Amino acid sequence: MSRSTERSNLFTVALVGAAALKGKEVRDVLSDRKFPAVDIKLLDEGDVLGQLEQVNDEPTFIQSVLPEHLEGVDFAFLTGDESYISKIWTTVRDSGSEIIDLSYALENNTDIVFRAPWVERELGRAHQVGLQSAPAVIAHPASVAVALLLARLREVAAAQVVSAIVCHPASEHGRRGMDELHDQTVNLLSFQQMPNAVFGTQVAFNLFVQSTEAIHPSLREIESRIVRHFKAIVEGELSLPPLLLVQAPVFHGYTIALYVQTGPEVTATRLETALAGPHVVVTTEPDEFPSNVNIAGSSEILTSVRPNATGGGFWLWAACDNLRISAIQAVECAEEMVHTRPRGQLQ
């Protein structure tokens, strides 16, 4: 096969918000999964413009979002901050590329579709991909993880999930959230004033369930987003138990506690058997328990089951890498579109 023929079978990808945490994660997943890209354009704004990055072992500069930089782009992953993507996404749309949004900026648009390929396959649904699809909004990683676990637990007829507690990491707020948690930790230990522009209050060495409503998105807004995305991706096939979102003083990774009420015939082994499968690893080893540390960089949801101390059920404790889970859902969406996407801009 000639070099020109090989290139004609490949696609051009743009990462819009390339310097963001999600942008870097999508870039890694594209490489890991050997996505058929002939070119990956890095687009962003501000101080990172002109910054030199490595993409598939080749140097690439970060450029601004301009029509000429989007020419011929087949797939555009929107990975920047929600406020930034809200300002520039129409420029991306006008380029004719397929849009895959990880920023949530498009979640309230009427012409979008929520996607979570892991959950769709688990529920036996095949997403129909057209010649040019509606913008795909990648479901919140906590929604994806909870939906997948609940779908598996359906196999145990006598089990009912009665509550869900989700611990929210700083990295869901992007690099600004990570930096603020770091600065709060350092300043607190040195008795200096702590910054709170992102969280509105102290996160370091602290847990809370309600942040100031002046901060966007607030914990209440994020909690509503998780519920909304869950309902969109399960399409009525699963019921979400009462859910509480807790801001945790951690940089990375979601941890989730589900209380499963069961009859006396249900054992931990039975629950573990039901949960284990694609994308979910059930661990019983004491040094491999689900935690923010143990799932960093992992593509799996790490899960354990333990009996409730007073009987009547079990606690399911799970952890997942929020950035990795979202990036995989996004790239899998693009992989589905490959089969119907013409090369270059649609006329």
Buried (B, 14 or more C-beta within 10 A) or exposed (E): EEEEEEEEEBBBBBBBBBBBBBBBBBBBBBBEBEBBBBBBBBBBBEEBBEBEBEBEEEEBEBBEBEEEBBBBBBBBBBBBBBEBBBEBBEBBBEBBBBBBBBBBBBBEEEEBBBBBBBBBBBBEBEBEBEEBBBBBBBBBBBBBBBBBBBBBBBEBEEBBBEBBBBBBBBBBBBBBBBBBBBBBBEBBEEEEEBBBEBBBBBBBEEEBEEBEEEBEBBBEBBBEBBBBBBBBBBEEBBEBBEBEBBBBBBBBBBBBBBBBBBEEEBBBEBBBBBBEBEBBBBBEEEEEBBBBEBBBEBBBBBBBBEEEEEEBBBBBBBBBBBBBBBBBBBBBBBBBBBEEBEEBBEE
